[in-house]
Amino acid sequence: MPFVDKGAVLLDFDGRIVFASTYVCDLLGVELDKITGMSCFDFVFPKDLKAAKRALDLNKMPHAAPFRARLRKVDGTPIWADVQGTTMQTAQGEAYGISATITAAESEVRKRTRSSRS
């Protein structure tokens, strides 16, 4: 299954979460029924907020480049993730949100694998 280790998230242009897959919820440590309506910035450290807002703005443009982000889980612990966003458009070409895939960075996958073996 190609999306077992990938998460999907849909954002409005203000960064509000419209949808998140269970993988994203597990990665961020938040319950599925709680994440809708939260801001994507709730998962960003204050020090990284300016860069996160810039990344959101860049993802409003077509062909945004993937990037690595340090995210903050609900319990405050950091996790590195790879993010690829793309603008969602109506059939008439009007942009209305961002669709993104999020995966744990390779170093995080190794950490999870080691801890699950313990």
N, C-alpha and C positions, 0 to 999 in steps of 0.2 A: 504494500500500500504506500503510495508516494507521499502522503501527507501525515504519516504517523508521527514524524518528528518535526512537524511544522505547524505553526498556528496561524489563524486568520483573524484579522481585526478590521472592522469598518469604523471610520471616524467621520464626523461632520467637519466642516472647515474651521470650527472653533476648537477642535481636538476632543470633542465629546465622543465617547465610545457608544456606537450604535449596536454593534455586535462584536462578540469575541468568542472564539472557539474554546473548548475545554482545555486544549493544550496551552493556550495563552493564560487562562485562569490558573492552571496548575503551575505554570512557569512563574507567574507573579504572586501566587499564594492567595488568590482571592476567589470567592465563591462565584459561580456562574450567575446566580440571580442577583448579585450585588454589583457586578462590573458595568452593566448597561447604565449609561448616564454619567459615569465617572469621567473625569478628564484624563487624557493620556498623560498629562503633566503630574497627576497624582503618583505616577510611577517613575518620576525623575527626581534626582537629588537636586536641591536648591542650587548647588554649584554648577550643575549641568543645564539649568533651565534655559539660559540664553541660547545655547547650542540646540537644545531640543525644539525651541520655538522656530529657530532658523530652519531646522530639518523639516518641520511641519510645513513651513512656507515653501520650501523647495519641492516638497511632495505634492503641492498644489499645481505644479507645472508638469507637463508631459515629460516622460523619459527621465524621471528622477533617478539618480544613482543610488545603489544600495549603500548602507552604512552600518557600522558597528556602534552600538549604544550601551552605555552603562545604565541599567534600569534598577529601580528600587522596588523590591518585593514589599508586600503589605507589612511584613514584620520588620522592615527597614534594612534587610540585608541586600547587598548589591548582587546583580547578575548581569553578565555580558550577553548581549543578543545581537544577531544580525537581522536587519530590518530592510525590507524592500517594499516601497510604497508606490502606488500609481493612482492617478486621478480617475474617479468614476464620473462618467458623463451620461446624460440622457441621450436618447436617439437623435435629438436635435443638436447635440454637441455641447450642451450646457453642463459645466462642471458642478458637482453637488457634494462631493466627499472624497475620501481617500480609502482605498483598499490596500491592506498591507499584509505581508507574510512576516512572521517573526519566528526565528529559530534560536535556540540556545547556541551560543558560540561554542566552538569545538572544545575549548578548555572547560566550559560548564558541563558539556556532555561527559567528558572524562571524569569530572568530579562526581557527577550523579551516578555514573557507572561504578566508581570505586565505593561510594557510600552505600549503594544497593547490594554490593557484595559483602559488606561488613555485617 
